[in-house]
């Protein structure tokens, strides 16, 4: 299965609570923190909700 790297590039301070929870559910804690997840429709949907806060890299 393909993997994706997700990096938190903007702070979730001032965002909606649901977006903060999505960031937390992805496992992102601090600015510039990078996590790796399997490329599934569920993860892609979560990333789509917070696309203005994260960057995504396929590998």
Beta strands, then each sheet from edge to edge (+ up, - down):
strand 1: 3-8
strand 2: 34-38
strand 3: 54-58
sheet 1: 2+ 1- 3+
end
